[in-house]
């Protein structure tokens, strides 16, 4: 894997179809294991990654955007970063209270956000150059166990 | 896939994936065209008034519709007391949770129950993080879920 400065970078592009989310999970899980991450941490990271990819694929499907979803893996000395970029419209800011239905059940998107913030050490949503959103997930390489 | 600052080594085509080869398990997972196909095996059995759905594979945005369709089918056939056995599930994310919550709402509308069987810590963790352990009765075996009868616990 080539290094860019202190980092190693791998980029993937997938068609915006739900079938390809599993491919990203497999690829990033392999990279994470290669980076020395333990199996439990890999499994957790797979879920956070899947959430980010699912949200990207769905926003492309909903907006009939056929361009690929981009996934960027960046391996740094003390942390691992995955950026998932979509080209969809910026997500609407929805109040948390509006994410519950009349029976008090939370929406899939709210559950997704909860999983993202719980399973990654850092999660932020940034505007993508040229339009869209970058979901940036960060995992510290020295994670406290448990 | 391409390596940054390098030559593209693999690029998953954005068109239909005919002609592409993948080493993923290939089977009918859904009706969508194109792309690698991931398997989700569903096996339904009846025990008294309970329907037990054994799920094997990964539940994600691609396979979750298959589970949703099966659970809708069961409720439309009058099965309002359902056990979903997740012991064979390798992966679950918010799309799978969404399907289970949707099914719970459907059976509750008929005063039914939806029970889960799960002992895998990595799957239980998803329910704990999202607070759904308070919503779903979760059992450690199909037998204990069946033994609890039509009650929630």
HADDOCK unambig.tbl for C-alpha pairs under 7 A between the chains (distance, minus, plus):
assign (segid A and resid 9 and name CA) (segid B and resid 3 and name CA) 6.78 0.50 0.50
assign (segid A and resid 9 and name CA) (segid B and resid 4 and name CA) 5.83 0.50 0.50
assign (segid A and resid 10 and name CA) (segid B and resid 2 and name CA) 6.65 0.50 0.50
assign (segid A and resid 10 and name CA) (segid B and resid 3 and name CA) 4.82 0.50 0.50
assign (segid A and resid 10 and name CA) (segid B and resid 4 and name CA) 5.73 0.50 0.50
assign (segid A and resid 11 and name CA) (segid B and resid 1 and name CA) 6.11 0.50 0.50
assign (segid A and resid 11 and name CA) (segid B and resid 2 and name CA) 5.43 0.50 0.50
assign (segid A and resid 11 and name CA) (segid B and resid 3 and name CA) 5.68 0.50 0.50
assign (segid A and resid 11 and name CA) (segid B and resid 4 and name CA) 6.16 0.50 0.50
assign (segid A and resid 12 and name CA) (segid B and resid 1 and name CA) 4.42 0.50 0.50
assign (segid A and resid 12 and name CA) (segid B and resid 2 and name CA) 6.07 0.50 0.50
assign (segid A and resid 13 and name CA) (segid B and resid 1 and name CA) 6.25 0.50 0.50
assign (segid A and resid 13 and name CA) (segid B and resid 11 and name CA) 6.75 0.50 0.50
assign (segid A and resid 13 and name CA) (segid B and resid 12 and name CA) 6.85 0.50 0.50
assign (segid A and resid 14 and name CA) (segid B and resid 12 and name CA) 5.94 0.50 0.50
assign (segid A and resid 14 and name CA) (segid B and resid 14 and name CA) 6.92 0.50 0.50
assign (segid A and resid 15 and name CA) (segid B and resid 13 and name CA) 6.86 0.50 0.50
assign (segid A and resid 15 and name CA) (segid B and resid 14 and name CA) 4.59 0.50 0.50
assign (segid A and resid 18 and name CA) (segid B and resid 61 and name CA) 5.74 0.50 0.50
assign (segid A and resid 18 and name CA) (segid B and resid 62 and name CA) 4.84 0.50 0.50
assign (segid A and resid 19 and name CA) (segid B and resid 35 and name CA) 5.85 0.50 0.50
assign (segid A and resid 19 and name CA) (segid B and resid 36 and name CA) 6.04 0.50 0.50
assign (segid A and resid 19 and name CA) (segid B and resid 37 and name CA) 6.38 0.50 0.50
assign (segid A and resid 19 and name CA) (segid B and resid 62 and name CA) 5.21 0.50 0.50
assign (segid A and resid 20 and name CA) (segid B and resid 35 and name CA) 6.72 0.50 0.50
assign (segid A and resid 20 and name CA) (segid B and resid 36 and name CA) 6.87 0.50 0.50
assign (segid A and resid 47 and name CA) (segid B and resid 93 and name CA) 6.09 0.50 0.50
assign (segid A and resid 51 and name CA) (segid B and resid 93 and name CA) 6.91 0.50 0.50
assign (segid A and resid 54 and name CA) (segid B and resid 61 and name CA) 6.42 0.50 0.50
assign (segid A and resid 68 and name CA) (segid B and resid 14 and name CA) 6.75 0.50 0.50
assign (segid A and resid 108 and name CA) (segid B and resid 94 and name CA) 5.77 0.50 0.50
assign (segid A and resid 108 and name CA) (segid B and resid 95 and name CA) 6.52 0.50 0.50
assign (segid A and resid 108 and name CA) (segid B and resid 98 and name CA) 5.46 0.50 0.50
assign (segid A and resid 111 and name CA) (segid B and resid 94 and name CA) 5.92 0.50 0.50
assign (segid A and resid 111 and name CA) (segid B and resid 130 and name CA) 6.06 0.50 0.50
assign (segid A and resid 112 and name CA) (segid B and resid 94 and name CA) 5.39 0.50 0.50
assign (segid A and resid 114 and name CA) (segid B and resid 130 and name CA) 6.57 0.50 0.50
assign (segid A and resid 115 and name CA) (segid B and resid 129 and name CA) 6.80 0.50 0.50
